[in-house]
Amino acid sequence: MIELRHLTKTYGDAPHVTTVLDRLDLTVPAGSITAVVGPSGAGKSTLAQCVTLLTRPTSGSVVVAGQDLTGLGESRLREARRRIGTIFQSDGLQTRRTAAQNVELPLRYLGVVPRDRRRRVAELLDRVGLAGFADRYPHELSGGQRQRVGIARALALRPTVLLADEATSGLDPQATASITALLRGLRDDLGLAILFITHEMDTIVDVADTVARLDHGRIVENAPLLDVLRDPGSPVGAALLPRRPVAASAGLVVWEVHYRGDDVPADWLTSASRELGHDLALLGASVGTVAGSTVGHATLGVPRALDAAALRAAFTRRGLHAQVAPTARELDLV
Ligand SMILES: Nc1ncnc2c1ncn2[C@@H]1O[C@H](COP(=O)(O)OP(=O)(O)OP(=O)(O)O)[C@@H](O)[C@H]1O
């Protein structure tokens, strides 16, 4: 488990202080993946640097397995840092060393004897699906395979926390999917707390248990992925399930309907139309499955004569949330 408590990072001196992280609080429990998302300049890179204490936060704490790392001197900090494995966008492999030699490096620095090193390296390469690639050099591996070697190296010292900073950015969709599957496996098998920092919204759906949105140095939204996807008011949910404004047809009001639970009946549209005594027109839909649960939304054309409260109630009973669709202007698209 890793806890960030009131983490603050400022640059410069008064009166020209820039506050990049602003009393940020975030907890990632063991055996779970939290994705931190946010626009460019929100403070994601600074957060990653402060978590490993490569940059010292101005105030606040980074607590790993109950120990506050910010209070430690350099030598004890070096030791404590072993509990945090890191993977970055660039795999950071040494080009003149083979996959096995790269994975071995942290063990070498720690003075592990050769026989134990060999055994552990074989175990790690096997864990990341590269058992037959030990003697390959980085240029003989694909981008996804190089990132796997980076993950094996990050795991060498048996960390309890994994920090992935833009770890899949720049990889093709297939390689990204294989890395996210690997991270989910490591979460489950090793009980890792994984902090997955990314600007790629699509990847979040594949990897995150919880989504935390960083804005101006603070976590402004922090909720389980399914809740975010099912919250019609969530900016992250809206970005993950993009909404398009639909032009209203004559006599129809455009409504948006969001899935809120798993018990939505398959015939919700026809059964609600029947109950309300009006035909509801399906204008568009974006529905999918995430972690075995249905999420998404549909856009409906609703006759003006239909009572809004009755419509909302009919949908609520079916596990859906209905609201009049925002206009293009409200969606910030014009
Ligand atoms: N050493 C520094 N001195 C002053 N300001 C800095 C320093 N490092 C970062 N900043 C500022 O902190 C803010 C956040 O930067 P950071 O790189 O953490 O954002 P980010 O979310 O990672 O952005 P991106 O996705 O574009 O990489 C920016 O406004 C940046 O200019």
The ligand as an ORCA input file, in Angstrom:
! r2SCAN-3c Opt
* xyz 0 1
  N      11.572     22.465    -12.176
  C      10.457     23.182    -12.364
  N      10.417     24.503    -12.086
  C       9.298     25.229    -12.258
  N       8.130     24.719    -12.700
  C       8.091     23.423    -13.002
  C       9.253     22.579    -12.843
  N       8.898     21.310    -13.214
  C       7.598     21.371    -13.597
  N       7.123     22.633    -13.465
  C       5.748     23.085    -13.785
  O       4.851     22.229    -13.127
  C       3.664     22.031    -13.898
  C       3.372     20.550    -13.988
  O       4.394     19.919    -14.762
  P       4.409     18.332    -14.971
  O       5.514     18.054    -15.947
  O       4.431     17.656    -13.678
  O       2.981     18.131    -15.656
  P       2.419     16.848    -16.440
  O       1.021     16.652    -15.966
  O       3.366     15.722    -16.325
  O       2.395     17.386    -17.922
  P       2.679     16.554    -19.295
  O       1.558     15.561    -19.437
  O       2.650     17.635    -20.337
  O       4.033     15.919    -19.144
  C       3.905     22.712    -15.236
  O       3.213     23.938    -15.237
  C       5.402     22.919    -15.252
  O       5.721     24.094    -15.973
*
